[in-house]
């Protein structure tokens, strides 16, 4: 179960970091304005939280954690932890976006 939690959390962190780097690069290269980039990042993080939580549930169900009554609580905790990580990444990303300099 511990390895399952680590894999699921690593997946969520990787998705969140990848989305942050994508929008940071687009903002820095002036392909998006700062406000538009933040808005798109907000929507993408909400979708990432939902997607990663759903994938963690299906992966846990596939591994048999949903059938065991003792492990169902840990499966629910993994789903909620994914949502919390995505929301923390959203907060961190929105405060760290900076617009690139124009010369």
Backbone atoms as SQL, in Angstrom:
CREATE TABLE atoms (id INTEGER PRIMARY KEY, chain TEXT, resi INTEGER, resn TEXT, atom TEXT, x REAL, y REAL, z REAL);
INSERT INTO atoms VALUES
  (1, 'A', 1, 'UNK', 'N', 0.835, -1.192, 0.000),
  (2, 'A', 1, 'UNK', 'CA', 0.000, 0.000, 0.000),
  (3, 'A', 1, 'UNK', 'C', 0.876, 1.252, 0.000),
  (4, 'A', 2, 'UNK', 'N', 1.995, 1.186, 0.721),
  (5, 'A', 2, 'UNK', 'CA', 2.885, 2.344, 0.796),
  (6, 'A', 2, 'UNK', 'C', 3.487, 2.654, -0.576),
  (7, 'A', 3, 'UNK', 'N', 3.858, 1.616, -1.314),
  (8, 'A', 3, 'UNK', 'CA', 4.409, 1.806, -2.663),
  (9, 'A', 3, 'UNK', 'C', 3.339, 2.385, -3.581),
  (10, 'A', 4, 'UNK', 'N', 2.114, 1.926, -3.433),
  (11, 'A', 4, 'UNK', 'CA', 0.993, 2.467, -4.213),
  (12, 'A', 4, 'UNK', 'C', 0.837, 3.965, -3.958),
  (13, 'A', 5, 'UNK', 'N', 0.872, 4.367, -2.697),
  (14, 'A', 5, 'UNK', 'CA', 0.757, 5.794, -2.369),
  (15, 'A', 5, 'UNK', 'C', 1.888, 6.600, -2.983),
  (16, 'A', 6, 'UNK', 'N', 3.099, 6.082, -2.893),
  (17, 'A', 6, 'UNK', 'CA', 4.241, 6.801, -3.460),
  (18, 'A', 6, 'UNK', 'C', 4.140, 6.935, -4.979),
  (19, 'A', 7, 'UNK', 'N', 3.711, 5.875, -5.644),
  (20, 'A', 7, 'UNK', 'CA', 3.585, 5.920, -7.107),
  (21, 'A', 7, 'UNK', 'C', 2.502, 6.906, -7.522),
  (22, 'A', 8, 'UNK', 'N', 1.380, 6.868, -6.837),
  (23, 'A', 8, 'UNK', 'CA', 0.269, 7.762, -7.177),
  (24, 'A', 8, 'UNK', 'C', 0.647, 9.222, -6.907),
  (25, 'A', 9, 'UNK', 'N', 1.293, 9.483, -5.795),
  (26, 'A', 9, 'UNK', 'CA', 1.690, 10.853, -5.486),
  (27, 'A', 9, 'UNK', 'C', 2.775, 11.349, -6.426),
  (28, 'A', 10, 'UNK', 'N', 3.702, 10.466, -6.815),
  (29, 'A', 10, 'UNK', 'CA', 4.729, 10.854, -7.778),
  (30, 'A', 10, 'UNK', 'C', 4.110, 11.178, -9.134),
  (31, 'A', 11, 'UNK', 'N', 3.105, 10.414, -9.530),
  (32, 'A', 11, 'UNK', 'CA', 2.408, 10.690, -10.781),
  (33, 'A', 11, 'UNK', 'C', 1.717, 12.054, -10.735),
  (34, 'A', 12, 'UNK', 'N', 1.049, 12.335, -9.652),
  (35, 'A', 12, 'UNK', 'CA', 0.362, 13.620, -9.514),
  (36, 'A', 12, 'UNK', 'C', 1.355, 14.779, -9.506),
  (37, 'A', 13, 'UNK', 'N', 2.447, 14.626, -8.780),
  (38, 'A', 13, 'UNK', 'CA', 3.473, 15.676, -8.744),
  (39, 'A', 13, 'UNK', 'C', 4.089, 15.897, -10.124),
  (40, 'A', 14, 'UNK', 'N', 4.317, 14.821, -10.871),
  (41, 'A', 14, 'UNK', 'CA', 4.890, 14.949, -12.209),
  (42, 'A', 14, 'UNK', 'C', 3.938, 15.672, -13.158),
  (43, 'A', 15, 'UNK', 'N', 2.659, 15.349, -13.092),
  (44, 'A', 15, 'UNK', 'CA', 1.676, 16.023, -13.942),
  (45, 'A', 15, 'UNK', 'C', 1.599, 17.507, -13.593),
  (46, 'A', 16, 'UNK', 'N', 1.556, 17.818, -12.303),
  (47, 'A', 16, 'UNK', 'CA', 1.460, 19.218, -11.870),
  (48, 'A', 16, 'UNK', 'C', 2.706, 20.006, -12.264),
  (49, 'A', 17, 'UNK', 'N', 3.875, 19.416, -12.083),
  (50, 'A', 17, 'UNK', 'CA', 5.116, 20.105, -12.440),
  (51, 'A', 17, 'UNK', 'C', 5.211, 20.291, -13.950),
  (52, 'A', 18, 'UNK', 'N', 4.791, 19.285, -14.708),
  (53, 'A', 18, 'UNK', 'CA', 4.815, 19.419, -16.161),
  (54, 'A', 18, 'UNK', 'C', 3.899, 20.521, -16.657),
  (55, 'A', 19, 'UNK', 'N', 2.719, 20.621, -16.068),
  (56, 'A', 19, 'UNK', 'CA', 1.801, 21.698, -16.459),
  (57, 'A', 19, 'UNK', 'C', 2.347, 23.069, -16.065),
  (58, 'A', 20, 'UNK', 'N', 2.979, 23.140, -14.905),
  (59, 'A', 20, 'UNK', 'CA', 3.572, 24.412, -14.480),
  (60, 'A', 20, 'UNK', 'C', 4.662, 24.847, -15.455),
  (61, 'A', 21, 'UNK', 'N', 5.548, 23.907, -15.816),
  (62, 'A', 21, 'UNK', 'CA', 6.639, 24.250, -16.731),
  (63, 'A', 21, 'UNK', 'C', 6.103, 24.641, -18.108),
  (64, 'A', 22, 'UNK', 'N', 5.048, 23.980, -18.565),
  (65, 'A', 22, 'UNK', 'CA', 4.464, 24.298, -19.859),
  (66, 'A', 22, 'UNK', 'C', 3.937, 25.726, -19.884),
  (67, 'A', 23, 'UNK', 'N', 3.136, 26.082, -18.899),
  (68, 'A', 23, 'UNK', 'CA', 2.563, 27.433, -18.881),
  (69, 'A', 23, 'UNK', 'C', 3.610, 28.483, -18.537),
  (70, 'A', 24, 'UNK', 'N', 4.582, 28.133, -17.721),
  (71, 'A', 24, 'UNK', 'CA', 5.655, 29.083, -17.425),
  (72, 'A', 24, 'UNK', 'C', 6.439, 29.421, -18.694),
  (73, 'A', 25, 'UNK', 'N', 6.729, 28.429, -19.508),
  (74, 'A', 25, 'UNK', 'CA', 7.463, 28.659, -20.756),
  (75, 'A', 25, 'UNK', 'C', 6.637, 29.497, -21.717),
  (76, 'A', 26, 'UNK', 'N', 5.341, 29.210, -21.811),
  (77, 'A', 26, 'UNK', 'CA', 4.492, 29.977, -22.727),
  (78, 'A', 26, 'UNK', 'C', 4.355, 31.437, -22.275),
  (79, 'A', 27, 'UNK', 'N', 4.289, 31.660, -20.973),
  (80, 'A', 27, 'UNK', 'CA', 4.209, 33.032, -20.465),
  (81, 'A', 27, 'UNK', 'C', 5.527, 33.757, -20.677),
  (82, 'A', 28, 'UNK', 'N', 6.626, 33.061, -20.402),
  (83, 'A', 28, 'UNK', 'CA', 7.943, 33.687, -20.527),
  (84, 'A', 28, 'UNK', 'C', 8.272, 34.023, -21.983),
  (85, 'A', 29, 'UNK', 'N', 7.809, 33.197, -22.927),
  (86, 'A', 29, 'UNK', 'CA', 8.060, 33.452, -24.353),
  (87, 'A', 29, 'UNK', 'C', 7.004, 34.343, -24.988),
  (88, 'A', 30, 'UNK', 'N', 6.118, 34.911, -24.190),
  (89, 'A', 30, 'UNK', 'CA', 5.066, 35.832, -24.624),
  (90, 'A', 30, 'UNK', 'C', 4.090, 35.184, -25.605),
  (91, 'A', 31, 'UNK', 'N', 3.898, 33.875, -25.495),
  (92, 'A', 31, 'UNK', 'CA', 2.867, 33.221, -26.282),
  (93, 'A', 31, 'UNK', 'C', 1.507, 33.354, -25.596),
  (94, 'A', 32, 'UNK', 'N', 1.525, 33.575, -24.286),
  (95, 'A', 32, 'UNK', 'CA', 0.320, 33.832, -23.491),
  (96, 'A', 32, 'UNK', 'C', 0.581, 35.026, -22.600),
  (97, 'A', 33, 'UNK', 'N', -0.455, 35.795, -22.344),
  (98, 'A', 33, 'UNK', 'CA', -0.290, 36.853, -21.353),
  (99, 'A', 33, 'UNK', 'C', -0.296, 36.233, -19.958),
  (100, 'A', 34, 'UNK', 'N', 0.153, 36.976, -18.984),
  (101, 'A', 34, 'UNK', 'CA', 0.248, 36.455, -17.631),
  (102, 'A', 34, 'UNK', 'C', -1.127, 36.061, -17.091),
  (103, 'A', 35, 'UNK', 'N', -2.115, 36.900, -17.308),
  (104, 'A', 35, 'UNK', 'CA', -3.466, 36.598, -16.813),
  (105, 'A', 35, 'UNK', 'C', -4.081, 35.384, -17.517),
  (106, 'A', 36, 'UNK', 'N', -3.893, 35.304, -18.831),
  (107, 'A', 36, 'UNK', 'CA', -4.418, 34.144, -19.567),
  (108, 'A', 36, 'UNK', 'C', -3.719, 32.867, -19.124),
  (109, 'A', 37, 'UNK', 'N', -2.418, 32.920, -18.942),
  (110, 'A', 37, 'UNK', 'CA', -1.670, 31.752, -18.496),
  (111, 'A', 37, 'UNK', 'C', -2.121, 31.280, -17.129),
  (112, 'A', 38, 'UNK', 'N', -2.370, 32.206, -16.236),
  (113, 'A', 38, 'UNK', 'CA', -2.861, 31.829, -14.908),
  (114, 'A', 38, 'UNK', 'C', -4.248, 31.197, -14.985),
  (115, 'A', 39, 'UNK', 'N', -5.091, 31.719, -15.841),
  (116, 'A', 39, 'UNK', 'CA', -6.428, 31.155, -16.000),
  (117, 'A', 39, 'UNK', 'C', -6.391, 29.756, -16.586),
  (118, 'A', 40, 'UNK', 'N', -5.578, 29.573, -17.626),
  (119, 'A', 40, 'UNK', 'CA', -5.437, 28.243, -18.214),
  (120, 'A', 40, 'UNK', 'C', -4.813, 27.273, -17.219),
  (121, 'A', 41, 'UNK', 'N', -3.870, 27.752, -16.434),
  (122, 'A', 41, 'UNK', 'CA', -3.231, 26.909, -15.423),
  (123, 'A', 41, 'UNK', 'C', -4.247, 26.486, -14.360),
  (124, 'A', 42, 'UNK', 'N', -5.112, 27.401, -13.963),
  (125, 'A', 42, 'UNK', 'CA', -6.155, 27.075, -12.994),
  (126, 'A', 42, 'UNK', 'C', -7.050, 25.958, -13.512),
  (127, 'A', 43, 'UNK', 'N', -7.517, 26.093, -14.731),
  (128, 'A', 43, 'UNK', 'CA', -8.395, 25.076, -15.314),
  (129, 'A', 43, 'UNK', 'C', -7.657, 23.750, -15.480),
  (130, 'A', 44, 'UNK', 'N', -6.424, 23.802, -15.919),
  (131, 'A', 44, 'UNK', 'CA', -5.675, 22.560, -16.119),
  (132, 'A', 44, 'UNK', 'C', -5.374, 21.860, -14.796),
  (133, 'A', 45, 'UNK', 'N', -5.175, 22.604, -13.720),
  (134, 'A', 45, 'UNK', 'CA', -4.917, 21.975, -12.430),
  (135, 'A', 45, 'UNK', 'C', -6.187, 21.352, -11.858),
  (136, 'A', 46, 'UNK', 'N', -7.331, 21.949, -12.106),
  (137, 'A', 46, 'UNK', 'CA', -8.591, 21.336, -11.680),
  (138, 'A', 46, 'UNK', 'C', -8.800, 20.024, -12.432),
  (139, 'A', 47, 'UNK', 'N', -8.541, 20.034, -13.734),
  (140, 'A', 47, 'UNK', 'CA', -8.653, 18.807, -14.516),
  (141, 'A', 47, 'UNK', 'C', -7.617, 17.767, -14.101),
  (142, 'A', 48, 'UNK', 'N', -6.407, 18.220, -13.772),
  (143, 'A', 48, 'UNK', 'CA', -5.362, 17.291, -13.323),
  (144, 'A', 48, 'UNK', 'C', -5.729, 16.663, -11.986),
  (145, 'A', 49, 'UNK', 'N', -6.300, 17.446, -11.089),
  (146, 'A', 49, 'UNK', 'CA', -6.714, 16.899, -9.790),
  (147, 'A', 49, 'UNK', 'C', -7.782, 15.830, -9.979),
  (148, 'A', 50, 'UNK', 'N', -8.758, 16.116, -10.832),
  (149, 'A', 50, 'UNK', 'CA', -9.817, 15.142, -11.084),
  (150, 'A', 50, 'UNK', 'C', -9.262, 13.891, -11.757),
  (151, 'A', 51, 'UNK', 'N', -8.441, 14.069, -12.784),
  (152, 'A', 51, 'UNK', 'CA', -7.905, 12.943, -13.539),
  (153, 'A', 51, 'UNK', 'C', -6.995, 12.071, -12.685),
  (154, 'A', 52, 'UNK', 'N', -6.086, 12.683, -11.942),
  (155, 'A', 52, 'UNK', 'CA', -5.170, 11.903, -11.107),
  (156, 'A', 52, 'UNK', 'C', -5.915, 11.204, -9.972),
  (157, 'A', 53, 'UNK', 'N', -6.923, 11.837, -9.423),
  (158, 'A', 53, 'UNK', 'CA', -7.716, 11.179, -8.384),
  (159, 'A', 53, 'UNK', 'C', -8.491, 9.988, -8.947),
  (160, 'A', 54, 'UNK', 'N', -9.058, 10.166, -10.124),
  (161, 'A', 54, 'UNK', 'CA', -9.784, 9.061, -10.752),
  (162, 'A', 54, 'UNK', 'C', -8.835, 7.918, -11.108),
  (163, 'A', 55, 'UNK', 'N', -7.658, 8.243, -11.634),
  (164, 'A', 55, 'UNK', 'CA', -6.687, 7.204, -11.965),
  (165, 'A', 55, 'UNK', 'C', -6.181, 6.483, -10.726),
  (166, 'A', 56, 'UNK', 'N', -6.014, 7.214, -9.632),
  (167, 'A', 56, 'UNK', 'CA', -5.561, 6.556, -8.405),
  (168, 'A', 56, 'UNK', 'C', -6.635, 5.606, -7.864),
  (169, 'A', 57, 'UNK', 'N', -7.909, 5.986, -8.014),
  (170, 'A', 57, 'UNK', 'CA', -8.975, 5.083, -7.582),
  (171, 'A', 57, 'UNK', 'C', -8.997, 3.823, -8.438),
  (172, 'A', 58, 'UNK', 'N', -8.930, 3.999, -9.763),
  (173, 'A', 58, 'UNK', 'CA', -8.980, 2.831, -10.635),
  (174, 'A', 58, 'UNK', 'C', -7.751, 1.949, -10.465),
  (175, 'A', 59, 'UNK', 'N', -6.589, 2.550, -10.236),
  (176, 'A', 59, 'UNK', 'CA', -5.394, 1.749, -10.006),
  (177, 'A', 59, 'UNK', 'C', -5.510, 1.007, -8.676),
  (178, 'A', 60, 'UNK', 'N', -6.036, 1.654, -7.656),
  (179, 'A', 60, 'UNK', 'CA', -6.239, 0.992, -6.370),
  (180, 'A', 60, 'UNK', 'C', -7.274, -0.119, -6.451),
  (181, 'A', 61, 'UNK', 'N', -8.319, 0.107, -7.226),
  (182, 'A', 61, 'UNK', 'CA', -9.328, -0.928, -7.417),
  (183, 'A', 61, 'UNK', 'C', -8.748, -2.110, -8.184),
  (184, 'A', 62, 'UNK', 'N', -7.917, -1.832, -9.179),
  (185, 'A', 62, 'UNK', 'CA', -7.275, -2.896, -9.946),
  (186, 'A', 62, 'UNK', 'C', -6.334, -3.721, -9.062),
  (187, 'A', 63, 'UNK', 'N', -5.666, -3.065, -8.123),
  (188, 'A', 63, 'UNK', 'CA', -4.756, -3.770, -7.219),
  (189, 'A', 63, 'UNK', 'C', -5.486, -4.478, -6.082),
  (190, 'A', 64, 'UNK', 'N', -6.785, -4.256, -5.948),
  (191, 'A', 64, 'UNK', 'CA', -7.586, -4.978, -4.967),
  (192, 'A', 64, 'UNK', 'C', -7.765, -4.270, -3.642),
  (193, 'A', 65, 'UNK', 'N', -7.446, -2.986, -3.574),
  (194, 'A', 65, 'UNK', 'CA', -7.585, -2.257, -2.316),
  (195, 'A', 65, 'UNK', 'C', -9.032, -1.908, -2.004),
  (196, 'A', 66, 'UNK', 'N', -9.887, -1.856, -3.021),
  (197, 'A', 66, 'UNK', 'CA', -11.286, -1.474, -2.799),
  (198, 'A', 66, 'UNK', 'C', -12.094, -2.604, -2.165),
  (199, 'A', 67, 'UNK', 'N', -11.669, -3.849, -2.328),
  (200, 'A', 67, 'UNK', 'CA', -12.418, -4.968, -1.779),
  (201, 'A', 67, 'UNK', 'C', -12.130, -5.185, -0.295),
  (202, 'A', 68, 'UNK', 'N', -10.983, -4.769, 0.165),
  (203, 'A', 68, 'UNK', 'CA', -10.600, -4.951, 1.563),
  (204, 'A', 68, 'UNK', 'C', -11.127, -3.770, 2.381),
  (205, 'A', 69, 'UNK', 'N', -11.883, -4.063, 3.423),
  (206, 'A', 69, 'UNK', 'CA', -12.507, -2.996, 4.220),
  (207, 'A', 69, 'UNK', 'C', -11.461, -2.149, 4.955),
  (208, 'A', 70, 'UNK', 'N', -10.355, -2.751, 5.348),
  (209, 'A', 70, 'UNK', 'CA', -9.320, -1.990, 6.057),
  (210, 'A', 70, 'UNK', 'C', -8.586, -1.031, 5.133),
  (211, 'A', 71, 'UNK', 'N', -8.453, -1.406, 3.885),
  (212, 'A', 71, 'UNK', 'CA', -7.689, -0.586, 2.946),
  (213, 'A', 71, 'UNK', 'C', -8.545, 0.431, 2.203),
  (214, 'A', 72, 'UNK', 'N', -9.853, 0.358, 2.335),
  (215, 'A', 72, 'UNK', 'CA', -10.710, 1.330, 1.658),
  (216, 'A', 72, 'UNK', 'C', -10.475, 2.735, 2.189),
  (217, 'A', 73, 'UNK', 'N', -10.221, 2.859, 3.479),
  (218, 'A', 73, 'UNK', 'CA', -9.928, 4.168, 4.044),
  (219, 'A', 73, 'UNK', 'C', -8.635, 4.734, 3.510),
  (220, 'A', 74, 'UNK', 'N', -7.637, 3.880, 3.311),
  (221, 'A', 74, 'UNK', 'CA', -6.372, 4.342, 2.739),
  (222, 'A', 74, 'UNK', 'C', -6.528, 4.708, 1.266),
  (223, 'A', 75, 'UNK', 'N', -7.403, 4.003, 0.565),
  (224, 'A', 75, 'UNK', 'CA', -7.678, 4.346, -0.821),
  (225, 'A', 75, 'UNK', 'C', -8.349, 5.714, -0.910),
  (226, 'A', 76, 'UNK', 'N', -9.268, 5.978, -0.015),
  (227, 'A', 76, 'UNK', 'CA', -9.914, 7.303, 0.026),
  (228, 'A', 76, 'UNK', 'C', -8.910, 8.385, 0.388),
  (229, 'A', 77, 'UNK', 'N', -8.007, 8.066, 1.304),
  (230, 'A', 77, 'UNK', 'CA', -6.975, 9.031, 1.678),
  (231, 'A', 77, 'UNK', 'C', -6.057, 9.332, 0.499),
  (232, 'A', 78, 'UNK', 'N', -5.751, 8.349, -0.315),
  (233, 'A', 78, 'UNK', 'CA', -4.906, 8.574, -1.492),
  (234, 'A', 78, 'UNK', 'C', -5.603, 9.496, -2.489),
  (235, 'A', 79, 'UNK', 'N', -6.904, 9.305, -2.659),
  (236, 'A', 79, 'UNK', 'CA', -7.659, 10.157, -3.577),
  (237, 'A', 79, 'UNK', 'C', -7.669, 11.601, -3.075),
  (238, 'A', 80, 'UNK', 'N', -7.923, 11.785, -1.800),
  (239, 'A', 80, 'UNK', 'CA', -7.941, 13.136, -1.237),
  (240, 'A', 80, 'UNK', 'C', -6.549, 13.770, -1.239),
  (241, 'A', 81, 'UNK', 'N', -5.531, 12.961, -1.011),
  (242, 'A', 81, 'UNK', 'CA', -4.161, 13.483, -1.031),
  (243, 'A', 81, 'UNK', 'C', -3.779, 13.954, -2.427),
  (244, 'A', 82, 'UNK', 'N', -4.253, 13.274, -3.455),
  (245, 'A', 82, 'UNK', 'CA', -4.015, 13.741, -4.828),
  (246, 'A', 82, 'UNK', 'C', -4.649, 15.108, -5.060),
  (247, 'A', 83, 'UNK', 'N', -5.854, 15.270, -4.599),
  (248, 'A', 83, 'UNK', 'CA', -6.530, 16.561, -4.762),
  (249, 'A', 83, 'UNK', 'C', -5.803, 17.656, -3.995),
  (250, 'A', 84, 'UNK', 'N', -5.316, 17.346, -2.796),
  (251, 'A', 84, 'UNK', 'CA', -4.597, 18.344, -2.000),
  (252, 'A', 84, 'UNK', 'C', -3.284, 18.727, -2.673),
  (253, 'A', 85, 'UNK', 'N', -2.573, 17.761, -3.225),
  (254, 'A', 85, 'UNK', 'CA', -1.317, 18.063, -3.907),
  (255, 'A', 85, 'UNK', 'C', -1.570, 18.942, -5.122),
  (256, 'A', 86, 'UNK', 'N', -2.613, 18.655, -5.877),
  (257, 'A', 86, 'UNK', 'CA', -2.928, 19.480, -7.040),
  (258, 'A', 86, 'UNK', 'C', -3.308, 20.902, -6.627),
  (259, 'A', 87, 'UNK', 'N', -4.036, 21.042, -5.549),
  (260, 'A', 87, 'UNK', 'CA', -4.397, 22.386, -5.091),
  (261, 'A', 87, 'UNK', 'C', -3.193, 23.144, -4.539),
  (262, 'A', 88, 'UNK', 'N', -2.295, 22.445, -3.879),
  (263, 'A', 88, 'UNK', 'CA', -1.054, 23.090, -3.422),
  (264, 'A', 88, 'UNK', 'C', -0.191, 23.519, -4.615),
  (265, 'A', 89, 'UNK', 'N', -0.132, 22.675, -5.638),
  (266, 'A', 89, 'UNK', 'CA', 0.611, 23.037, -6.842),
  (267, 'A', 89, 'UNK', 'C', -0.036, 24.226, -7.542),
  (268, 'A', 90, 'UNK', 'N', -1.359, 24.295, -7.509),
  (269, 'A', 90, 'UNK', 'CA', -2.064, 25.436, -8.087),
  (270, 'A', 90, 'UNK', 'C', -1.700, 26.713, -7.353),
  (271, 'A', 91, 'UNK', 'N', -1.736, 26.674, -6.043),
  (272, 'A', 91, 'UNK', 'CA', -1.402, 27.858, -5.250),
  (273, 'A', 91, 'UNK', 'C', 0.041, 28.283, -5.483),
  (274, 'A', 92, 'UNK', 'N', 0.949, 27.319, -5.477),
  (275, 'A', 92, 'UNK', 'CA', 2.356, 27.636, -5.663),
  (276, 'A', 92, 'UNK', 'C', 2.604, 28.198, -7.064),
  (277, 'A', 93, 'UNK', 'N', 1.976, 27.587, -8.062),
  (278, 'A', 93, 'UNK', 'CA', 2.186, 28.042, -9.430),
  (279, 'A', 93, 'UNK', 'C', 1.639, 29.431, -9.683),
  (280, 'A', 94, 'UNK', 'N', 0.468, 29.724, -9.161),
  (281, 'A', 94, 'UNK', 'CA', -0.117, 31.050, -9.387),
  (282, 'A', 94, 'UNK', 'C', 0.696, 32.151, -8.748),
  (283, 'A', 95, 'UNK', 'N', 1.369, 31.858, -7.650),
  (284, 'A', 95, 'UNK', 'CA', 2.178, 32.895, -7.004),
  (285, 'A', 95, 'UNK', 'C', 3.572, 33.023, -7.613),
  (286, 'A', 96, 'UNK', 'N', 4.014, 32.033, -8.394),
  (287, 'A', 96, 'UNK', 'CA', 5.374, 32.071, -8.937),
  (288, 'A', 96, 'UNK', 'C', 5.455, 32.373, -10.429),
  (289, 'A', 97, 'UNK', 'N', 4.342, 32.528, -11.103),
  (290, 'A', 97, 'UNK', 'CA', 4.396, 32.908, -12.522),
  (291, 'A', 97, 'UNK', 'C', 4.894, 34.343, -12.636),
  (292, 'A', 98, 'UNK', 'N', 5.824, 34.545, -13.549),
  (293, 'A', 98, 'UNK', 'CA', 6.339, 35.880, -13.831),
  (294, 'A', 98, 'UNK', 'C', 6.361, 36.067, -15.351),
  (295, 'A', 99, 'UNK', 'N', 6.047, 37.265, -15.780),
  (296, 'A', 99, 'UNK', 'CA', 6.049, 37.559, -17.205),
  (297, 'A', 99, 'UNK', 'C', 7.473, 37.839, -17.651),
  (298, 'A', 100, 'UNK', 'N', 7.806, 37.375, -18.847),
  (299, 'A', 100, 'UNK', 'CA', 9.145, 37.601, -19.407),
  (300, 'A', 100, 'UNK', 'C', 9.355, 39.058, -19.739),
  (301, 'A', 101, 'UNK', 'N', 10.620, 39.446, -19.800),
  (302, 'A', 101, 'UNK', 'CA', 10.959, 40.840, -20.110),
  (303, 'A', 101, 'UNK', 'C', 10.953, 41.045, -21.616),
  (304, 'A', 102, 'UNK', 'N', 10.509, 42.210, -22.021),
  (305, 'A', 102, 'UNK', 'CA', 10.542, 42.593, -23.440),
  (306, 'A', 102, 'UNK', 'C', 11.584, 43.678, -23.626),
  (307, 'A', 103, 'UNK', 'N', 12.367, 43.510, -24.649),
  (308, 'A', 103, 'UNK', 'CA', 13.420, 44.505, -24.890),
  (309, 'A', 103, 'UNK', 'C', 13.075, 45.352, -26.080);
